[in-house]
Amino acid sequence: MIITQSVMLLLAFILAILVFTHTVQIWHIIVLAALLGIANAFDAPARQSFPSDLVEDERDLTNAIALNATCLIWPLYSDPLFPG
């Protein structure tokens, strides 16, 4: 997961450099978005496997999975509430 996060950070820096130097073109954005999608394809399953590794008691696993899903979904609903 550290590798995928590092790749995403690198892609963000590349996009920032292209924007700040005013050299960004549409194909840059398409390539960076595709690479980000590939990185997310590896990162998302790794994130979803954490609760089963962290929770020792099997009875608490369902609650841990629900809490993890809530933490991943909550920004989708809360971000539009706080614009700017």
Secondary structure, DSSP 8 states (H G I E B T S, - for coil): -HHHHHHHHHHHHHHHHHHHTT---HHHHHHHHHHHHHHHHHHHHHHHTHHHHH--SGGGHHHHHHHHHHHHHHHHHHGGGS--
